[in-house]
Amino acid sequence: MVHFLRPMFVPRAVPPFLKNSLALPKTCRSFASFGVAQPSLNNNSSSSNTFIDRELRFGAHNYKPLPVVLTKGKGCRVWDVDGKEYFDCLSGYSALNQGHCHPRLVETMRRQCQQLTLTSRAFYTDALGNYEEYVTELFGYQRVMPMNTGVEACDTAIKLARLKIVFAENNFHGRSLAACSASTDPDCYGGFGPFVPNFVKVPFDDLTALEAAISDPNCAAFMVEPIQGEAGVIVPSPGYLQSVRQLCTKHNVLFIADEVQTGLGRTGKMLCCEHDGVRPDIVTLGKALSGGLYPISAVLADDEVMLTIRPGQHGSTYGGNPLACQIALEALQVIEDEKLCENAEKMGAILMDELQKLPKQKVKSARGKGLLCAIELDNGIDAWQMCLRLMDNGVLAKQTHEHTIRFAPPLVISEKDTRTVAEIIGRTLNAFN
């Protein structure tokens, strides 16, 4: 018999964060619980409010979305239920590198859906081997393990490494219990547990602390994002990843790169690690591996690492299914055929140049690589409110922490649209009091 420390469900219990909002009118109640500015709610149409209210009434409150209801997407643009057009500068947290509803991906999905979608890994298929061959040759690894989500890929990498693992502080590898165990963000790990033992955290971009941690003979791996996305697009010092590679080799520790958000062209290279000319022992991929059409992730490694997993030790019912394989194969080919890495590098340089021109009294810094960019606002400017103003002006972006806004449009964005986005950002910021 399993005993829980607390009941998993209490009928009719009111969530604590909703108690103070119960006296508000029905259509406003959930917004107040999240601290969303009431004027933005009032600017919404009645149809938008209906959709928003329905989500907040019947869904878990584990996200704080901008109060906009989207119904259509194409390329780097999306439209709400009232027909208003926006530039998408979040790209599904970099899952939409190929743009919304890329026609090649939509056609691939349609075609495979009519043939075979799922078998589980109990059988071989005519799709998996072709995909595995392509992806391993493309990235230069001997083996790939197909999974579904980014956090599954990271959990897989942890299981491959085993024993004691070191992580960079302020990381974001997902929200599974293993990922929460690796986190230093109270919003991620607070109130949960028990946590996975032997997870050690060291400051990001601190080589001295890293070597002290991985010199432990029981340490198996160091896992790190080449650029920390959720922490605020934190770019490490030049040469950091090269030194990480050298230290991991010196101490016989696996170097695991979480490229779920930074990989697949986002920073101007197929892998962000390529900027530093380093080859991790394990690489995790996800998000744009499907172009936003389907949950697909992957773990890359060589034989000596990947073949430590035996039948029954790890797997996924949906991982490597025929539909996922065909979509991922096409998604990778789109990145190559349309030269999206090159476009990300060019458009990223234009966007960063414009962001660095923003008034210094309002913007502390602009940083990033390729089309993974961010601005850190002055402490007197609330990033959430700035995102609401940007939304009103036709740009959808999201804050990370209180004063940082991330800008990561699809890699298909044109120069004209890039400059338009930059102009809207500047105009919105200049009007912000």
C-alpha positions as CSV (number, residue, x, y, z in Angstrom):
1,M,0.0,0.0,0.0
2,V,1.3,3.5,-0.9
3,H,0.9,6.2,1.7
4,F,1.1,9.9,0.6
5,L,2.4,12.6,3.0
6,R,-0.5,14.7,2.0
7,P,-3.8,14.0,0.1
8,M,-3.4,14.3,-3.6
9,F,-6.9,15.8,-4.0
10,V,-9.1,17.5,-1.5
11,P,-12.7,18.0,-2.9
12,R,-13.9,21.6,-3.0
13,A,-10.7,23.0,-1.6
14,V,-9.9,26.5,-2.8
15,P,-6.4,27.1,-4.0
16,P,-4.7,29.7,-1.6
17,F,-3.8,32.0,-4.5
18,L,-7.4,32.3,-5.5
19,K,-8.9,33.1,-2.1
20,N,-8.3,36.9,-2.4
21,S,-9.9,37.0,-5.8
22,L,-13.3,35.4,-5.0
23,A,-15.0,38.7,-4.5
24,L,-14.2,39.9,-8.0
25,P,-16.6,39.7,-10.9
26,K,-16.7,36.3,-12.5
27,T,-14.9,37.4,-15.7
28,C,-12.1,39.1,-13.8
29,R,-11.5,36.6,-11.0
30,S,-8.6,34.6,-12.4
31,F,-6.7,37.5,-13.8
32,A,-6.5,39.1,-10.4
33,S,-5.1,35.9,-9.0
34,F,-2.2,36.1,-11.4
35,G,-1.7,39.9,-11.0
36,V,-2.5,40.6,-14.6
37,A,-3.1,44.3,-15.2
38,Q,-6.9,45.0,-15.4
39,P,-6.6,47.5,-18.3
40,S,-5.2,44.8,-20.6
41,L,-8.2,42.5,-19.7
42,N,-10.6,45.3,-20.5
43,N,-9.0,45.8,-23.9
44,N,-9.8,42.2,-24.8
45,S,-12.9,41.4,-26.8
46,S,-15.7,39.4,-25.2
47,S,-14.7,36.4,-27.3
48,S,-11.1,36.5,-26.0
49,N,-12.3,36.8,-22.4
50,T,-14.6,33.7,-22.9
51,F,-11.6,31.6,-24.1
52,I,-9.3,32.9,-21.3
53,D,-12.0,32.4,-18.6
54,R,-12.6,28.8,-19.8
55,E,-8.8,28.0,-19.6
56,L,-8.5,29.5,-16.1
57,R,-11.7,27.8,-14.8
58,F,-11.0,24.3,-16.0
59,G,-7.2,24.0,-16.4
60,A,-4.3,23.9,-13.9
61,H,-2.8,27.3,-13.1
62,N,0.8,26.4,-13.8
63,Y,1.4,29.1,-16.5
64,K,0.9,32.9,-16.6
65,P,0.1,33.6,-20.2
66,L,-0.2,37.0,-21.8
67,P,-4.0,37.8,-22.2
68,V,-4.1,37.1,-25.9
69,V,-6.0,34.2,-27.5
70,L,-4.3,32.9,-30.7
71,T,-6.0,31.0,-33.4
72,K,-3.7,31.0,-36.4
73,G,0.0,31.1,-37.3
74,K,2.1,31.3,-40.4
75,G,5.8,31.9,-40.6
76,C,6.8,34.4,-38.0
77,R,3.3,35.8,-37.5
78,V,0.2,34.8,-35.5
79,W,-3.3,36.0,-35.3
80,D,-5.8,36.2,-32.4
81,V,-9.5,35.3,-32.4
82,D,-10.3,38.9,-33.4
83,G,-8.1,38.9,-36.4
84,K,-5.3,41.1,-35.0
85,E,-1.8,40.2,-36.3
86,Y,1.3,39.8,-34.2
87,F,5.0,39.0,-34.6
88,D,5.8,35.9,-32.6
89,C,9.0,36.7,-30.8
90,L,8.9,33.6,-28.5
91,S,8.6,30.8,-31.1
92,G,7.1,28.4,-28.6
93,Y,10.3,28.8,-26.5
94,S,12.3,28.1,-29.7
95,A,10.2,25.1,-30.8
96,L,9.1,27.0,-34.0
97,N,12.5,27.7,-35.6
98,Q,11.1,26.7,-38.9
99,G,8.1,29.0,-38.5
100,H,4.4,28.3,-37.8
101,C,2.8,25.6,-39.9
102,H,5.7,25.1,-42.3
103,P,4.0,23.6,-45.4
104,R,6.6,20.9,-45.8
105,L,6.1,19.8,-42.2
106,V,2.4,19.9,-42.4
107,E,2.4,17.8,-45.6
108,T,4.8,15.3,-44.1
109,M,2.5,15.0,-41.0
110,R,-0.6,14.6,-43.2
111,R,1.0,11.9,-45.3
112,Q,2.4,9.9,-42.4
113,C,-0.9,10.2,-40.4
114,Q,-2.6,8.3,-43.3
115,Q,-0.1,5.5,-43.2
116,L,1.2,4.6,-39.7
117,T,1.5,6.7,-36.6
118,L,2.5,4.5,-33.6
119,T,3.7,0.9,-33.0
120,S,5.6,1.4,-29.8
121,R,9.2,0.1,-29.7
122,A,7.9,-3.5,-29.5
123,F,8.4,-3.7,-33.3
124,Y,10.8,-2.3,-35.9
125,T,9.4,0.2,-38.4
126,D,10.6,1.5,-41.8
127,A,10.9,5.0,-40.5
128,L,13.1,4.8,-37.3
129,G,16.3,3.5,-38.8
130,N,16.3,6.1,-41.6
131,Y,15.8,8.9,-39.1
132,E,18.5,7.5,-36.8
133,E,21.0,7.3,-39.6
134,Y,20.3,10.8,-40.8
135,V,20.5,12.5,-37.4
136,T,23.6,10.7,-36.2
137,E,25.4,11.6,-39.5
138,L,24.2,15.2,-39.3
139,F,25.5,15.8,-35.8
140,G,28.5,13.4,-35.9
141,Y,27.5,10.9,-33.2
142,Q,27.3,7.1,-33.3
143,R,24.0,6.7,-31.6
144,V,20.7,8.4,-30.9
145,M,17.9,7.6,-28.5
146,P,14.6,9.1,-29.6
147,M,12.3,10.5,-26.9
148,N,9.4,13.0,-26.8
149,T,10.1,16.1,-24.7
150,G,13.1,18.1,-23.8
151,V,13.0,17.1,-20.2
152,E,12.7,13.5,-21.1
153,A,15.9,13.9,-23.2
154,C,17.6,15.5,-20.2
155,D,16.5,12.8,-17.9
156,T,17.8,10.2,-20.3
157,A,21.2,11.9,-20.4
158,I,21.2,11.8,-16.6
159,K,20.4,8.1,-16.6
160,L,23.1,7.4,-19.2
161,A,25.7,9.2,-17.0
162,R,24.5,7.9,-13.6
163,L,26.2,8.3,-10.2
164,K,27.0,11.9,-9.1
165,I,26.3,14.7,-11.5
166,V,27.2,18.4,-11.4
167,F,24.9,21.1,-12.8
168,A,25.3,24.9,-13.4
169,E,23.3,27.1,-11.1
170,N,20.3,28.9,-12.5
171,N,19.8,26.1,-15.0
172,F,16.6,25.1,-16.6
173,H,16.4,21.5,-17.9
174,G,12.7,21.0,-17.5
175,R,10.2,20.3,-14.7
176,S,10.5,16.5,-14.0
177,L,11.5,15.5,-10.5
178,A,15.1,14.9,-11.7
179,A,15.1,18.4,-13.4
180,C,13.7,20.0,-10.2
181,S,16.5,18.2,-8.2
182,A,19.0,19.9,-10.4
183,S,17.4,23.4,-10.1
184,T,18.4,26.3,-7.9
185,D,15.2,28.2,-8.7
186,P,12.7,28.0,-5.8
187,D,9.8,28.4,-8.2
188,C,10.9,25.1,-9.8
189,Y,11.8,23.0,-6.8
190,G,9.9,24.6,-4.0
191,G,7.3,22.4,-2.3
192,F,8.4,19.2,-4.1
193,G,10.6,16.2,-3.3
194,P,12.1,13.9,-2.3
195,F,14.8,14.9,-4.7
196,V,17.3,12.9,-6.6
197,P,20.5,12.5,-4.5
198,N,24.1,13.3,-5.6
199,F,23.1,16.3,-7.7
200,V,25.7,19.1,-7.1
201,K,25.3,22.7,-8.4
202,V,28.0,25.1,-9.2
203,P,27.8,28.7,-10.4
204,F,27.5,29.0,-14.2
205,D,30.6,30.3,-16.0
206,D,32.8,29.5,-12.9
207,L,35.6,27.1,-14.0
208,T,37.2,27.0,-10.5
209,A,34.0,25.8,-8.9
210,L,33.4,23.3,-11.7
211,E,36.8,21.7,-11.4
212,A,36.5,21.5,-7.6
213,A,33.2,19.6,-8.1
214,I,34.1,17.3,-10.9
215,S,37.5,16.3,-9.3
216,D,35.4,14.1,-7.0
217,P,36.1,10.5,-8.2
218,N,32.4,9.7,-7.8
219,C,31.4,12.4,-10.2
220,A,30.0,11.1,-13.5
221,A,29.0,14.1,-15.5
222,F,28.6,17.9,-15.8
223,M,25.4,19.1,-17.5
224,V,25.1,22.6,-18.8
225,E,23.2,24.8,-21.3
226,P,25.6,26.5,-23.7
227,I,23.5,29.6,-23.1
228,Q,21.1,29.7,-20.2
229,G,17.7,30.6,-21.6
230,E,15.3,30.7,-18.7
231,A,17.9,32.4,-16.5
232,G,17.7,35.4,-18.8
233,V,19.7,34.5,-21.9
234,I,23.0,34.3,-20.0
235,V,25.9,34.0,-22.4
236,P,29.1,32.6,-20.8
237,S,32.5,34.1,-21.1
238,P,34.5,33.4,-24.3
239,G,36.3,30.1,-24.0
240,Y,34.1,28.8,-21.2
241,L,32.8,25.8,-23.1
242,Q,36.2,25.0,-24.4
243,S,37.5,24.9,-20.8
244,V,34.6,22.8,-19.7
245,R,35.5,20.3,-22.4
246,Q,39.1,20.2,-21.3
247,L,38.2,19.8,-17.6
248,C,35.7,17.1,-18.2
249,T,38.3,15.2,-20.3
250,K,41.0,15.7,-17.6
251,H,38.8,14.3,-14.8
252,N,37.2,11.6,-17.0
253,V,33.7,13.2,-16.6
254,L,31.0,13.2,-19.2
255,F,30.2,16.6,-20.7
256,I,26.5,16.9,-21.3
257,A,25.2,19.8,-23.4
258,D,21.5,20.6,-23.1
259,E,20.8,22.0,-26.6
260,V,17.0,21.7,-26.3
261,Q,16.6,25.5,-26.6
262,T,19.9,26.6,-28.1
263,G,20.2,24.0,-30.8
264,L,18.9,23.5,-34.3
265,G,19.9,26.9,-35.7
266,R,18.7,29.1,-32.9
267,T,22.1,30.7,-32.2
268,G,23.3,30.7,-35.8
269,K,24.8,27.2,-35.7
270,M,23.1,23.8,-35.8
271,L,24.4,23.3,-32.2
272,C,25.4,26.3,-30.0
273,C,28.5,24.4,-28.9
274,E,29.8,24.7,-32.5
275,H,30.6,28.4,-31.8
276,D,33.3,27.2,-29.5
277,G,34.4,24.2,-31.5
278,V,33.6,21.7,-28.8
279,R,32.0,18.3,-29.0
280,P,30.1,17.2,-25.8
281,D,29.9,13.5,-24.9
282,I,26.1,13.7,-24.8
283,V,23.8,16.2,-26.5
284,T,20.1,16.6,-25.8
285,L,17.8,18.0,-28.5
286,G,14.1,18.9,-28.6
287,K,11.6,21.7,-29.3
288,A,12.5,22.6,-33.0
289,L,13.2,19.0,-33.8
290,S,9.6,18.9,-34.9
291,G,9.2,22.5,-36.0
292,G,6.4,22.8,-33.4
293,L,4.1,20.2,-34.9
294,Y,4.7,17.3,-32.4
295,P,6.6,16.5,-29.2
296,I,10.0,15.1,-30.4
297,S,13.3,15.0,-28.6
298,A,16.6,13.1,-28.9
299,V,19.7,12.2,-27.1
300,L,23.0,11.9,-29.0
301,A,26.1,10.0,-27.8
302,D,28.7,7.5,-28.9
303,D,28.7,3.7,-28.4
304,E,30.6,3.7,-25.1
305,V,27.9,5.8,-23.5
306,M,24.7,4.8,-25.3
307,L,25.2,1.1,-25.3
308,T,25.3,1.0,-21.5
309,I,21.5,1.1,-21.6
310,R,20.0,-2.4,-22.0
311,P,16.4,-3.5,-23.0
312,G,14.0,-2.7,-20.2
313,Q,16.2,0.0,-18.6
314,H,14.8,3.0,-20.4
315,G,12.3,3.9,-23.1
316,S,9.1,5.5,-24.1
317,T,5.9,4.3,-25.7
318,Y,5.9,7.2,-28.2
319,G,9.6,7.7,-28.5
320,G,10.8,7.1,-32.1
321,N,7.3,6.5,-33.5
322,P,6.9,6.6,-37.3
323,L,5.1,10.0,-37.3
324,A,7.8,11.6,-35.1
325,C,10.6,10.2,-37.2
326,Q,9.2,11.5,-40.5
327,I,8.5,14.9,-39.0
328,A,11.9,15.3,-37.4
329,L,13.6,14.2,-40.5
330,E,11.8,16.8,-42.5
331,A,12.3,19.5,-39.9
332,L,16.0,19.0,-39.9
333,Q,16.1,19.0,-43.7
334,V,14.1,22.3,-43.7
335,I,16.8,23.9,-41.5
336,E,19.5,22.8,-43.9
337,D,17.6,23.5,-47.2
338,E,16.5,26.9,-46.2
339,K,19.8,27.9,-44.6
340,L,18.1,28.8,-41.3
341,C,21.3,28.8,-39.4
342,E,22.8,31.4,-41.7
343,N,19.6,33.5,-41.5
344,A,19.6,33.3,-37.7
345,E,23.1,34.6,-37.6
346,K,22.3,37.5,-40.0
347,M,19.0,38.5,-38.5
348,G,20.3,38.1,-35.0
349,A,23.1,40.5,-35.8
350,I,20.6,43.1,-37.0
351,L,18.3,42.6,-34.1
352,M,21.1,42.8,-31.5
353,D,22.5,45.9,-33.2
354,E,19.1,47.6,-32.8
355,L,18.6,46.4,-29.2
356,Q,22.0,47.8,-28.2
357,K,20.8,51.2,-29.4
358,L,17.9,51.3,-26.9
359,P,18.2,54.1,-24.3
360,K,20.7,53.2,-21.6
361,Q,18.6,54.8,-18.9
362,K,15.9,52.1,-19.5
363,V,17.9,49.1,-20.7
364,K,20.8,47.8,-18.6
365,S,22.1,45.4,-21.3
366,A,21.2,43.6,-24.5
367,R,22.7,40.2,-24.9
368,G,22.4,37.0,-26.9
369,K,23.6,35.0,-29.9
370,G,21.9,34.5,-33.2
371,L,18.2,34.9,-32.7
372,L,18.2,34.1,-29.0
373,C,18.3,37.7,-27.6
374,A,17.3,39.5,-24.5
375,I,17.2,42.9,-22.9
376,E,17.5,43.5,-19.2
377,L,15.4,46.5,-18.2
378,D,16.2,49.1,-15.5
379,N,14.8,48.0,-12.1
380,G,12.1,50.6,-12.3
381,I,10.5,49.0,-15.4
382,D,8.5,45.9,-14.9
383,A,9.1,43.3,-17.7
384,W,5.6,41.9,-17.5
385,Q,4.0,45.4,-18.1
386,M,6.5,45.9,-20.9
387,C,5.3,42.7,-22.5
388,L,1.7,43.8,-22.3
389,R,2.6,47.0,-24.1
390,L,4.5,45.1,-26.7
391,M,1.4,42.9,-27.2
392,D,-0.8,45.9,-27.7
393,N,1.7,47.1,-30.4
394,G,1.8,43.8,-32.2
395,V,4.9,42.0,-30.8
396,L,4.5,38.9,-28.6
397,A,7.4,38.3,-26.3
398,K,7.7,37.0,-22.7
399,Q,9.6,38.0,-19.7
400,T,12.0,35.8,-17.8
401,H,12.3,36.9,-14.2
402,E,11.3,40.4,-13.3
403,H,13.4,42.6,-15.6
404,T,14.5,40.5,-18.6
405,I,12.6,40.1,-21.8
406,R,13.6,37.4,-24.3
407,F,13.2,37.9,-28.1
408,A,13.5,34.7,-30.1
409,P,11.5,34.9,-33.4
410,P,11.3,32.0,-35.8
411,L,14.4,31.7,-37.9
412,V,12.5,32.3,-41.1
413,I,12.0,36.0,-40.3
414,S,13.0,38.4,-43.0
415,E,15.2,41.5,-42.6
416,K,12.2,43.7,-43.2
417,D,10.3,42.0,-40.4
418,T,13.3,42.0,-38.1
419,R,13.7,45.7,-38.4
420,T,10.0,46.2,-37.9
421,V,10.1,44.2,-34.7
422,A,13.1,46.2,-33.5
423,E,11.3,49.5,-34.3
424,I,8.2,48.3,-32.3
425,I,10.4,47.4,-29.4
426,G,12.1,50.8,-29.4
427,R,8.9,52.7,-29.8
428,T,7.2,50.8,-27.0
429,L,10.1,51.3,-24.7
430,N,10.4,55.0,-25.4
431,A,6.7,55.4,-24.6
432,F,7.0,53.4,-21.4
433,N,6.9,55.6,-18.2
